[in-house]
Amino acid sequence: MKTDILQQSKSVNKGMLFMLLAVLLLPFTDAIAKYLSTSLSPTQIAWIRFFMQVVFIFLISLFIKQKIEKFRLSYIFLGLFVSLTIILLFWGLRYLPLANNIALFFIEPMVLTILSVIFLKEKIFYNHIIAVLIGLVGTFIIIRPNFALYGIASFLPIASAICYALYLMSIRMASNLGNSISLQFWVGVVATFFLSIVILFGESFNIEVFSFHKIDSSIWWILLILGIGTTIVQLLVSSAFFHAKASTLASFQYLEIISATILGWLMFNEIPDRFTVLGAMIVIFAGIYLVRHERKANKAQNLNQN
């Protein structure tokens, strides 16, 4: 019994370590995407990101000798939602400061709660309602100065958060997704295919944000770093969720704001205004409050089952 508890504790600690590394690395890949957005379109950057993910994960599967499992229909929805997430996030990075973009994306846990109630028929408690309302207040505080400065672009990270919440909800609804290598490989394939269609559409109708610009040879190494970095992040997140529950890992994502603020300041001379900082703190508080309630609910459920 003690051995089982010790092994479970080690597994959870390993999951938290993987998640910690992922959320600290993620803003670096966002910073690279923001830098590339001055010469490449958001859709093009997203296409390169997923194409490289497919290539790298295929090579990793050969190296570790892990077979990629067969394609599942659920991968289609996951690929569509995650590709839209990245397009909108990178599109927002073109206009908004790095920290502001991530702060607005933090509404995702609240959106996921609302979607879970509507589509998954999950029960909602007053704690959920309080967290969602507090999170919305924080979001409006962030939007107000950002909308005045950046206009409609302020809603791009919010739309990205909604798509990512749909991605996570699709994972909850799927009965079997296979191992993390197979999941990330096939999601990358679907996303690459979907973004190829979007780029063809953009080129046909001369829509800049969906087009494919000529890539200067001097930035190929940056694209390579982006591909490697995003692949590592995805594998770390997948591994983290294999070792620990979502409710245990959810609050770690808010650490992104720390490295995003530092990177925004060092790379782009961006310093969030006081309203963005205040709104971000409120949204983070709402998210952590929601996560803590989920943990308590899960513990109570486990005790009742035992």
Phi and psi in degrees as GROMACS dihedral restraints (atoms count N, CA, C in turn):
[ dihedral_restraints ]
;  ai    aj    ak    al  type     phi  dphi    fc
    3     4     5     6     1   -64.1    20    10
    4     5     6     7     1   -36.5    20    10
    6     7     8     9     1   -63.8    20    10
    7     8     9    10     1   -42.2    20    10
    9    10    11    12     1   -63.0    20    10
   10    11    12    13     1   -42.7    20    10
   12    13    14    15     1   -65.1    20    10
   13    14    15    16     1   -40.9    20    10
   15    16    17    18     1   -64.5    20    10
   16    17    18    19     1   -43.5    20    10
   18    19    20    21     1   -64.5    20    10
   19    20    21    22     1   -39.0    20    10
   21    22    23    24     1   -64.6    20    10
   22    23    24    25     1   -40.8    20    10
   24    25    26    27     1   -63.8    20    10
   25    26    27    28     1   -41.9    20    10
   27    28    29    30     1   -63.7    20    10
   28    29    30    31     1   -39.1    20    10
   30    31    32    33     1   -65.1    20    10
   31    32    33    34     1   -43.2    20    10
   33    34    35    36     1   -63.7    20    10
   34    35    36    37     1   -42.7    20    10
   36    37    38    39     1   -62.5    20    10
   37    38    39    40     1   -38.1    20    10
   39    40    41    42     1   -65.8    20    10
   40    41    42    43     1   -41.0    20    10
   42    43    44    45     1   -62.2    20    10
   43    44    45    46     1   -42.4    20    10
   45    46    47    48     1   -66.0    20    10
   46    47    48    49     1   -36.7    20    10
   48    49    50    51     1   -65.2    20    10
   49    50    51    52     1   -44.3    20    10
   51    52    53    54     1   -60.5    20    10
   52    53    54    55     1   -43.0    20    10
   54    55    56    57     1   -67.6    20    10
   55    56    57    58     1   -39.3    20    10
   57    58    59    60     1   -60.5    20    10
   58    59    60    61     1   -46.3    20    10
   60    61    62    63     1   -63.2    20    10
   61    62    63    64     1   -38.8    20    10
   63    64    65    66     1   -64.7    20    10
   64    65    66    67     1   -47.4    20    10
   66    67    68    69     1   -73.3    20    10
   67    68    69    70     1   -24.5    20    10
   69    70    71    72     1   -79.2    20    10
   70    71    72    73     1   -28.5    20    10
   72    73    74    75     1   -83.0    20    10
   73    74    75    76     1   -31.0    20    10
   75    76    77    78     1   -55.8    20    10
   76    77    78    79     1   -45.8    20    10
   78    79    80    81     1   -60.5    20    10
   79    80    81    82     1   -26.0    20    10
   81    82    83    84     1   -64.1    20    10
   82    83    84    85     1   -42.4    20    10
   84    85    86    87     1   -68.6    20    10
   85    86    87    88     1   -35.1    20    10
   87    88    89    90     1   -65.7    20    10
   88    89    90    91     1   -39.0    20    10
   90    91    92    93     1   -64.4    20    10
   91    92    93    94     1   -38.9    20    10
   93    94    95    96     1   -64.4    20    10
   94    95    96    97     1   -43.2    20    10
   96    97    98    99     1   -62.9    20    10
   97    98    99   100     1   -38.8    20    10
   99   100   101   102     1   -64.4    20    10
  100   101   102   103     1   -41.8    20    10
  102   103   104   105     1   -63.8    20    10
  103   104   105   106     1   -41.5    20    10
  105   106   107   108     1   -71.0    20    10
  106   107   108   109     1   -23.2    20    10
  108   109   110   111     1   -66.0    20    10
  109   110   111   112     1   -12.8    20    10
  111   112   113   114     1   -75.0    20    10
  112   113   114   115     1   -20.0    20    10
  114   115   116   117     1  -125.1    20    10
  115   116   117   118     1   -18.0    20    10
  117   118   119   120     1  -121.6    20    10
  118   119   120   121     1   156.5    20    10
  120   121   122   123     1   -79.6    20    10
  121   122   123   124     1   154.9    20    10
  123   124   125   126     1   -57.6    20    10
  124   125   126   127     1   -39.5    20    10
  126   127   128   129     1   -67.4    20    10
  127   128   129   130     1   -38.9    20    10
  129   130   131   132     1   -63.2    20    10
  130   131   132   133     1   -43.9    20    10
  132   133   134   135     1   -62.4    20    10
  133   134   135   136     1   -42.6    20    10
  135   136   137   138     1   -64.1    20    10
  136   137   138   139     1   -41.0    20    10
  138   139   140   141     1   -61.3    20    10
  139   140   141   142     1   -47.1    20    10
  141   142   143   144     1   -61.2    20    10
  142   143   144   145     1   -41.7    20    10
  144   145   146   147     1   -59.5    20    10
  145   146   147   148     1   -46.5    20    10
  147   148   149   150     1   -76.1    20    10
  148   149   150   151     1   -36.2    20    10
  150   151   152   153     1   -60.2    20    10
  151   152   153   154     1   -45.4    20    10
  153   154   155   156     1   -66.2    20    10
  154   155   156   157     1   -34.5    20    10
  156   157   158   159     1   -60.2    20    10
  157   158   159   160     1   -44.4    20    10
  159   160   161   162     1   -60.8    20    10
  160   161   162   163     1   -47.0    20    10
  162   163   164   165     1   -63.4    20    10
  163   164   165   166     1   -48.3    20    10
  165   166   167   168     1   -66.2    20    10
  166   167   168   169     1   -41.0    20    10
  168   169   170   171     1   -68.8    20    10
  169   170   171   172     1   -35.9    20    10
  171   172   173   174     1   -61.9    20    10
  172   173   174   175     1   -43.3    20    10
  174   175   176   177     1   -65.8    20    10
  175   176   177   178     1   -39.2    20    10
  177   178   179   180     1   -63.6    20    10
  178   179   180   181     1   -41.6    20    10
  180   181   182   183     1   -62.3    20    10
  181   182   183   184     1   -36.0    20    10
  183   184   185   186     1   -69.4    20    10
  184   185   186   187     1   -39.9    20    10
  186   187   188   189     1   -67.1    20    10
  187   188   189   190     1   -43.5    20    10
  189   190   191   192     1   -90.6    20    10
  190   191   192   193     1    -0.5    20    10
  192   193   194   195     1    58.6    20    10
  193   194   195   196     1    44.4    20    10
  195   196   197   198     1  -109.8    20    10
  196   197   198   199     1   121.1    20    10
  198   199   200   201     1   -69.4    20    10
  199   200   201   202     1   135.4    20    10
  201   202   203   204     1   -79.1    20    10
  202   203   204   205     1   122.9    20    10
  204   205   206   207     1   -72.8    20    10
  205   206   207   208     1   168.6    20    10
  207   208   209   210     1   -66.0    20    10
  208   209   210   211     1   157.7    20    10
  210   211   212   213     1   -69.6    20    10
  211   212   213   214     1   140.1    20    10
  213   214   215   216     1  -119.5    20    10
  214   215   216   217     1   148.2    20    10
  216   217   218   219     1   -60.8    20    10
  217   218   219   220     1   -31.1    20    10
  219   220   221   222     1   -62.2    20    10
  220   221   222   223     1   -23.6    20    10
  222   223   224   225     1   -65.3    20    10
  223   224   225   226     1   -26.0    20    10
  225   226   227   228     1   -63.2    20    10
  226   227   228   229     1   -50.4    20    10
  228   229   230   231     1   -64.1    20    10
  229   230   231   232     1   -41.5    20    10
  231   232   233   234     1   -62.6    20    10
  232   233   234   235     1   -43.4    20    10
  234   235   236   237     1   -64.9    20    10
  235   236   237   238     1   -40.6    20    10
  237   238   239   240     1   -64.9    20    10
  238   239   240   241     1   -47.8    20    10
  240   241   242   243     1   -66.9    20    10
  241   242   243   244     1   -40.8    20    10
  243   244   245   246     1   -73.7    20    10
  244   245   246   247     1   -32.1    20    10
  246   247   248   249     1   -68.5    20    10
  247   248   249   250     1   -39.8    20    10
  249   250   251   252     1   -63.9    20    10
  250   251   252   253     1   -38.3    20    10
  252   253   254   255     1   -56.8    20    10
  253   254   255   256     1   -47.9    20    10
  255   256   257   258     1   -71.1    20    10
  256   257   258   259     1   -41.0    20    10
  258   259   260   261     1   -57.0    20    10
  259   260   261   262     1   -51.1    20    10
  261   262   263   264     1   -66.1    20    10
  262   263   264   265     1   -38.6    20    10
  264   265   266   267     1   -65.6    20    10
  265   266   267   268     1   -46.7    20    10
  267   268   269   270     1   -67.9    20    10
  268   269   270   271     1   -34.2    20    10
  270   271   272   273     1   -63.3    20    10
  271   272   273   274     1   -43.1    20    10
  273   274   275   276     1   -64.7    20    10
  274   275   276   277     1   -36.8    20    10
  276   277   278   279     1   -63.5    20    10
  277   278   279   280     1   -24.9    20    10
  279   280   281   282     1   -62.9    20    10
  280   281   282   283     1   -31.8    20    10
  282   283   284   285     1  -110.7    20    10
  283   284   285   286     1   -39.2    20    10
  285   286   287   288     1   -93.5    20    10
  286   287   288   289     1   151.3    20    10
  288   289   290   291     1   -59.2    20    10
  289   290   291   292     1   153.0    20    10
  291   292   293   294     1   -56.4    20    10
  292   293   294   295     1   -49.8    20    10
  294   295   296   297     1   -65.8    20    10
  295   296   297   298     1   -39.3    20    10
  297   298   299   300     1   -63.5    20    10
  298   299   300   301     1   -42.6    20    10
  300   301   302   303     1   -60.6    20    10
  301   302   303   304     1   -46.0    20    10
  303   304   305   306     1   -69.6    20    10
  304   305   306   307     1   -37.0    20    10
  306   307   308   309     1   -60.9    20    10
  307   308   309   310     1   -41.5    20    10
  309   310   311   312     1   -70.9    20    10
  310   311   312   313     1   -30.6    20    10
  312   313   314   315     1   -67.5    20    10
  313   314   315   316     1   -20.5    20    10
  315   316   317   318     1   -67.4    20    10
  316   317   318   319     1    -2.9    20    10
  318   319   320   321     1   -75.4    20    10
  319   320   321   322     1    -6.2    20    10
  321   322   323   324     1   -52.1    20    10
  322   323   324   325     1   -45.7    20    10
  324   325   326   327     1   -59.9    20    10
  325   326   327   328     1   -36.6    20    10
  327   328   329   330     1   -68.0    20    10
  328   329   330   331     1   -41.9    20    10
  330   331   332   333     1   -63.4    20    10
  331   332   333   334     1   -42.0    20    10
  333   334   335   336     1   -61.9    20    10
  334   335   336   337     1   -38.2    20    10
  336   337   338   339     1   -62.0    20    10
  337   338   339   340     1   -45.2    20    10
  339   340   341   342     1   -65.3    20    10
  340   341   342   343     1   -45.4    20    10
  342   343   344   345     1   -64.0    20    10
  343   344   345   346     1   -37.3    20    10
  345   346   347   348     1   -64.8    20    10
  346   347   348   349     1   -35.3    20    10
  348   349   350   351     1   -70.0    20    10
  349   350   351   352     1   -42.4    20    10
  351   352   353   354     1   -72.7    20    10
  352   353   354   355     1   -49.1    20    10
  354   355   356   357     1   -98.6    20    10
  355   356   357   358     1   -33.0    20    10
  357   358   359   360     1   -97.2    20    10
  358   359   360   361     1    -2.4    20    10
  360   361   362   363     1    57.7    20    10
  361   362   363   364     1    32.3    20    10
  363   364   365   366     1   -74.1    20    10
  364   365   366   367     1   148.8    20    10
  366   367   368   369     1   -70.5    20    10
  367   368   369   370     1   142.1    20    10
  369   370   371   372     1  -114.2    20    10
  370   371   372   373     1   133.5    20    10
  372   373   374   375     1  -110.4    20    10
  373   374   375   376     1   169.3    20    10
  375   376   377   378     1   -61.1    20    10
  376   377   378   379     1   -28.2    20    10
  378   379   380   381     1   -62.6    20    10
  379   380   381   382     1   -39.5    20    10
  381   382   383   384     1   -63.2    20    10
  382   383   384   385     1   -45.5    20    10
  384   385   386   387     1   -62.4    20    10
  385   386   387   388     1   -43.8    20    10
  387   388   389   390     1   -60.7    20    10
  388   389   390   391     1   -46.6    20    10
  390   391   392   393     1   -62.3    20    10
  391   392   393   394     1   -44.5    20    10
  393   394   395   396     1   -63.7    20    10
  394   395   396   397     1   -44.5    20    10
  396   397   398   399     1   -64.3    20    10
  397   398   399   400     1   -43.2    20    10
  399   400   401   402     1   -62.9    20    10
  400   401   402   403     1   -42.7    20    10
  402   403   404   405     1   -62.1    20    10
  403   404   405   406     1   -38.9    20    10
  405   406   407   408     1   -66.8    20    10
  406   407   408   409     1   -38.0    20    10
  408   409   410   411     1   -60.4    20    10
  409   410   411   412     1   -46.8    20    10
  411   412   413   414     1   -61.2    20    10
  412   413   414   415     1   -39.5    20    10
  414   415   416   417     1   -64.3    20    10
  415   416   417   418     1   -42.4    20    10
  417   418   419   420     1   -64.7    20    10
  418   419   420   421     1   -35.3    20    10
  420   421   422   423     1   -64.7    20    10
  421   422   423   424     1   -39.8    20    10
  423   424   425   426     1   -69.0    20    10
  424   425   426   427     1   -42.5    20    10
  426   427   428   429     1   -64.6    20    10
  427   428   429   430     1   -38.0    20    10
  429   430   431   432     1   -53.3    20    10
  430   431   432   433     1   -57.6    20    10
  432   433   434   435     1   -71.6    20    10
  433   434   435   436     1   -31.4    20    10
  435   436   437   438     1   -68.9    20    10
  436   437   438   439     1   -37.2    20    10
  438   439   440   441     1   -65.8    20    10
  439   440   441   442     1   -36.7    20    10
  441   442   443   444     1   -65.6    20    10
  442   443   444   445     1   -33.7    20    10
  444   445   446   447     1   -90.6    20    10
  445   446   447   448     1   -38.8    20    10
  447   448   449   450     1  -118.3    20    10
  448   449   450   451     1    -2.9    20    10
  450   451   452   453     1    67.6    20    10
  451   452   453   454     1  -143.9    20    10
  453   454   455   456     1   -62.6    20    10
  454   455   456   457     1   -20.2    20    10
  456   457   458   459     1   -60.4    20    10
  457   458   459   460     1   -21.4    20    10
  459   460   461   462     1   -62.8    20    10
  460   461   462   463     1   -22.9    20    10
  462   463   464   465     1   -90.2    20    10
  463   464   465   466     1    -6.3    20    10
  465   466   467   468     1   -63.6    20    10
  466   467   468   469     1   -47.3    20    10
  468   469   470   471     1   -65.7    20    10
  469   470   471   472     1   -27.3    20    10
  471   472   473   474     1   -68.0    20    10
  472   473   474   475     1   -44.8    20    10
  474   475   476   477     1   -62.3    20    10
  475   476   477   478     1   -37.2    20    10
  477   478   479   480     1   -62.3    20    10
  478   479   480   481     1   -42.3    20    10
  480   481   482   483     1   -63.0    20    10
  481   482   483   484     1   -37.9    20    10
  483   484   485   486     1   -64.5    20    10
  484   485   486   487     1   -43.0    20    10
  486   487   488   489     1   -64.8    20    10
  487   488   489   490     1   -38.6    20    10
  489   490   491   492     1   -69.0    20    10
  490   491   492   493     1   -35.8    20    10
  492   493   494   495     1   -63.7    20    10
  493   494   495   496     1   -38.4    20    10
  495   496   497   498     1   -64.8    20    10
  496   497   498   499     1   -37.1    20    10
  498   499   500   501     1   -61.7    20    10
  499   500   501   502     1   -47.4    20    10
  501   502   503   504     1   -67.4    20    10
  502   503   504   505     1   -37.2    20    10
  504   505   506   507     1   -65.6    20    10
  505   506   507   508     1   -36.7    20    10
  507   508   509   510     1   -64.5    20    10
  508   509   510   511     1   -35.7    20    10
  510   511   512   513     1   -64.1    20    10
  511   512   513   514     1   -41.6    20    10
  513   514   515   516     1   -62.6    20    10
  514   515   516   517     1   -37.9    20    10
  516   517   518   519     1   -76.4    20    10
  517   518   519   520     1   -27.2    20    10
  519   520   521   522     1   -71.0    20    10
  520   521   522   523     1   138.8    20    10
  522   523   524   525     1   -83.2    20    10
  523   524   525   526     1   -34.3    20    10
  525   526   527   528     1  -148.4    20    10
  526   527   528   529     1   119.1    20    10
  528   529   530   531     1  -110.8    20    10
  529   530   531   532     1    -2.0    20    10
  531   532   533   534     1    76.5    20    10
  532   533   534   535     1  -169.8    20    10
  534   535   536   537     1   -78.3    20    10
  535   536   537   538     1   168.1    20    10
  537   538   539   540     1   -64.1    20    10
  538   539   540   541     1   -35.0    20    10
  540   541   542   543     1   -62.8    20    10
  541   542   543   544     1   -48.6    20    10
  543   544   545   546     1   -64.2    20    10
  544   545   546   547     1   -43.4    20    10
  546   547   548   549     1   -59.1    20    10
  547   548   549   550     1   -53.2    20    10
  549   550   551   552     1   -67.7    20    10
  550   551   552   553     1   -32.2    20    10
  552   553   554   555     1   -65.0    20    10
  553   554   555   556     1   -53.2    20    10
  555   556   557   558     1   -71.1    20    10
  556   557   558   559     1   -34.8    20    10
  558   559   560   561     1   -62.2    20    10
  559   560   561   562     1   -39.9    20    10
  561   562   563   564     1   -64.2    20    10
  562   563   564   565     1   -39.6    20    10
  564   565   566   567     1   -62.7    20    10
  565   566   567   568     1   -47.9    20    10
  567   568   569   570     1   -62.3    20    10
  568   569   570   571     1   -45.2    20    10
  570   571   572   573     1   -62.5    20    10
  571   572   573   574     1   -42.2    20    10
  573   574   575   576     1   -62.5    20    10
  574   575   576   577     1   -43.4    20    10
  576   577   578   579     1   -63.9    20    10
  577   578   579   580     1   -46.6    20    10
  579   580   581   582     1   -62.8    20    10
  580   581   582   583     1   -44.6    20    10
  582   583   584   585     1   -67.9    20    10
  583   584   585   586     1   -29.0    20    10
  585   586   587   588     1   -62.9    20    10
  586   587   588   589     1   -41.6    20    10
  588   589   590   591     1   -64.6    20    10
  589   590   591   592     1   -42.4    20    10
  591   592   593   594     1   -61.7    20    10
  592   593   594   595     1   -42.2    20    10
  594   595   596   597     1   -65.3    20    10
  595   596   597   598     1   -41.5    20    10
  597   598   599   600     1   -61.1    20    10
  598   599   600   601     1   -39.8    20    10
  600   601   602   603     1   -64.0    20    10
  601   602   603   604     1   -44.9    20    10
  603   604   605   606     1   -64.1    20    10
  604   605   606   607     1   -39.7    20    10
  606   607   608   609     1   -67.8    20    10
  607   608   609   610     1   -38.0    20    10
  609   610   611   612     1   -66.5    20    10
  610   611   612   613     1   -37.3    20    10
  612   613   614   615     1  -108.6    20    10
  613   614   615   616     1    12.4    20    10
  615   616   617   618     1    54.1    20    10
  616   617   618   619     1    48.6    20    10
  618   619   620   621     1   -98.3    20    10
  619   620   621   622     1   112.4    20    10
  621   622   623   624     1   -58.8    20    10
  622   623   624   625     1   -45.0    20    10
  624   625   626   627     1   -69.2    20    10
  625   626   627   628     1   -15.8    20    10
  627   628   629   630     1  -108.7    20    10
  628   629   630   631     1     7.8    20    10
  630   631   632   633     1   -91.7    20    10
  631   632   633   634     1   176.3    20    10
  633   634   635   636     1  -122.8    20    10
  634   635   636   637     1   110.3    20    10
  636   637   638   639     1   -88.9    20    10
  637   638   639   640     1   158.8    20    10
  639   640   641   642     1   -64.7    20    10
  640   641   642   643     1   134.3    20    10
  642   643   644   645     1   -96.6    20    10
  643   644   645   646     1   121.5    20    10
  645   646   647   648     1   -70.3    20    10
  646   647   648   649     1   139.0    20    10
  648   649   650   651     1   -61.7    20    10
  649   650   651   652     1   -21.4    20    10
  651   652   653   654     1   -74.2    20    10
  652   653   654   655     1   -14.6    20    10
  654   655   656   657     1  -108.7    20    10
  655   656   657   658     1     5.0    20    10
  657   658   659   660     1   -61.2    20    10
  658   659   660   661     1   -36.3    20    10
  660   661   662   663     1   -67.4    20    10
  661   662   663   664     1   -30.7    20    10
  663   664   665   666     1   -69.5    20    10
  664   665   666   667     1   -40.9    20    10
  666   667   668   669     1   -62.5    20    10
  667   668   669   670     1   -36.9    20    10
  669   670   671   672     1   -64.0    20    10
  670   671   672   673     1   -42.7    20    10
  672   673   674   675     1   -63.4    20    10
  673   674   675   676     1   -40.8    20    10
  675   676   677   678     1   -60.0    20    10
  676   677   678   679     1   -45.7    20    10
  678   679   680   681     1   -63.7    20    10
  679   680   681   682     1   -44.8    20    10
  681   682   683   684     1   -65.4    20    10
  682   683   684   685     1   -45.1    20    10
  684   685   686   687     1   -62.3    20    10
  685   686   687   688     1   -46.3    20    10
  687   688   689   690     1   -67.8    20    10
  688   689   690   691     1   -34.8    20    10
  690   691   692   693     1   -64.9    20    10
  691   692   693   694     1   -44.2    20    10
  693   694   695   696     1   -61.5    20    10
  694   695   696   697     1   -42.8    20    10
  696   697   698   699     1   -60.2    20    10
  697   698   699   700     1   -47.4    20    10
  699   700   701   702     1   -62.1    20    10
  700   701   702   703     1   -40.6    20    10
  702   703   704   705     1   -69.7    20    10
  703   704   705   706     1   -36.8    20    10
  705   706   707   708     1   -64.1    20    10
  706   707   708   709     1   -43.4    20    10
  708   709   710   711     1   -64.8    20    10
  709   710   711   712     1   -45.4    20    10
  711   712   713   714     1   -59.9    20    10
  712   713   714   715     1   -42.9    20    10
  714   715   716   717     1   -66.3    20    10
  715   716   717   718     1   -37.5    20    10
  717   718   719   720     1   -61.5    20    10
  718   719   720   721     1   -44.4    20    10
  720   721   722   723     1   -72.6    20    10
  721   722   723   724     1   -18.7    20    10
  723   724   725   726     1   -72.9    20    10
  724   725   726   727     1   -32.9    20    10
  726   727   728   729     1   -95.2    20    10
  727   728   729   730     1   -22.6    20    10
  729   730   731   732     1  -142.9    20    10
  730   731   732   733     1   158.4    20    10
  732   733   734   735     1   -73.7    20    10
  733   734   735   736     1   156.0    20    10
  735   736   737   738     1   -59.9    20    10
  736   737   738   739     1   -38.4    20    10
  738   739   740   741     1   -64.7    20    10
  739   740   741   742     1   -27.8    20    10
  741   742   743   744     1   -76.6    20    10
  742   743   744   745     1   -31.7    20    10
  744   745   746   747     1   -96.9    20    10
  745   746   747   748     1   -19.8    20    10
  747   748   749   750     1   -56.1    20    10
  748   749   750   751     1   -41.2    20    10
  750   751   752   753     1   -69.7    20    10
  751   752   753   754     1   -16.3    20    10
  753   754   755   756     1   -66.3    20    10
  754   755   756   757     1   -26.3    20    10
  756   757   758   759     1   -63.3    20    10
  757   758   759   760     1   -23.2    20    10
  759   760   761   762     1   -72.3    20    10
  760   761   762   763     1   -12.6    20    10
  762   763   764   765     1   -68.8    20    10
  763   764   765   766     1   -15.6    20    10
  765   766   767   768     1   -57.1    20    10
  766   767   768   769     1   -35.3    20    10
  768   769   770   771     1   -62.6    20    10
  769   770   771   772     1   -28.6    20    10
  771   772   773   774     1   -68.5    20    10
  772   773   774   775     1   -55.8    20    10
  774   775   776   777     1   -68.4    20    10
  775   776   777   778     1   -30.8    20    10
  777   778   779   780     1   -66.3    20    10
  778   779   780   781     1   -41.4    20    10
  780   781   782   783     1   -65.0    20    10
  781   782   783   784     1   -43.5    20    10
  783   784   785   786     1   -64.4    20    10
  784   785   786   787     1   -45.0    20    10
  786   787   788   789     1   -66.3    20    10
  787   788   789   790     1   -40.8    20    10
  789   790   791   792     1   -60.3    20    10
  790   791   792   793     1   -37.7    20    10
  792   793   794   795     1   -72.1    20    10
  793   794   795   796     1   -45.2    20    10
  795   796   797   798     1   -72.4    20    10
  796   797   798   799     1   -40.6    20    10
  798   799   800   801     1   -92.1    20    10
  799   800   801   802     1   -34.7    20    10
  801   802   803   804     1  -124.0    20    10
  802   803   804   805     1     5.2    20    10
  804   805   806   807     1    55.9    20    10
  805   806   807   808     1    41.0    20    10
  807   808   809   810     1  -103.9    20    10
  808   809   810   811     1   126.8    20    10
  810   811   812   813     1  -123.3    20    10
  811   812   813   814     1   118.2    20    10
  813   814   815   816     1   -58.8    20    10
  814   815   816   817     1   140.6    20    10
  816   817   818   819     1   -74.2    20    10
  817   818   819   820     1   169.0    20    10
  819   820   821   822     1   -64.7    20    10
  820   821   822   823     1   -31.1    20    10
  822   823   824   825     1   -70.0    20    10
  823   824   825   826     1   -38.3    20    10
  825   826   827   828     1   -64.1    20    10
  826   827   828   829     1   -42.8    20    10
  828   829   830   831     1   -63.0    20    10
  829   830   831   832     1   -46.4    20    10
  831   832   833   834     1   -61.8    20    10
  832   833   834   835     1   -48.1    20    10
  834   835   836   837     1   -62.1    20    10
  835   836   837   838     1   -41.0    20    10
  837   838   839   840     1   -62.5    20    10
  838   839   840   841     1   -41.5    20    10
  840   841   842   843     1   -64.0    20    10
  841   842   843   844     1   -37.8    20    10
  843   844   845   846     1   -67.8    20    10
  844   845   846   847     1   -44.4    20    10
  846   847   848   849     1   -62.4    20    10
  847   848   849   850     1   -42.7    20    10
  849   850   851   852     1   -62.7    20    10
  850   851   852   853     1   -43.0    20    10
  852   853   854   855     1   -60.3    20    10
  853   854   855   856     1   -43.1    20    10
  855   856   857   858     1   -63.9    20    10
  856   857   858   859     1   -41.2    20    10
  858   859   860   861     1   -64.9    20    10
  859   860   861   862     1   -44.7    20    10
  861   862   863   864     1   -65.4    20    10
  862   863   864   865     1   -38.6    20    10
  864   865   866   867     1   -60.0    20    10
  865   866   867   868     1   -42.9    20    10
  867   868   869   870     1   -65.8    20    10
  868   869   870   871     1   -42.7    20    10
  870   871   872   873     1   -63.4    20    10
  871   872   873   874     1   -43.2    20    10
  873   874   875   876     1   -61.6    20    10
  874   875   876   877     1   -39.3    20    10
  876   877   878   879     1   -66.8    20    10
  877   878   879   880     1   -39.1    20    10
  879   880   881   882     1   -63.0    20    10
  880   881   882   883     1   -39.6    20    10
  882   883   884   885     1   -62.7    20    10
  883   884   885   886     1   -44.6    20    10
  885   886   887   888     1   -63.3    20    10
  886   887   888   889     1   -41.1    20    10
  888   889   890   891     1   -64.9    20    10
  889   890   891   892     1   -40.3    20    10
  891   892   893   894     1   -65.8    20    10
  892   893   894   895     1   -40.7    20    10
  894   895   896   897     1   -62.9    20    10
  895   896   897   898     1   -43.7    20    10
  897   898   899   900     1   -63.4    20    10
  898   899   900   901     1   -40.2    20    10
  900   901   902   903     1   -65.1    20    10
  901   902   903   904     1   -42.3    20    10
  903   904   905   906     1   -64.8    20    10
  904   905   906   907     1   -38.9    20    10
  906   907   908   909     1   -65.4    20    10
  907   908   909   910     1   -40.0    20    10
  909   910   911   912     1   -65.9    20    10
  910   911   912   913     1   -36.5    20    10
  912   913   914   915     1   -70.1    20    10
  913   914   915   916     1   -33.6    20    10
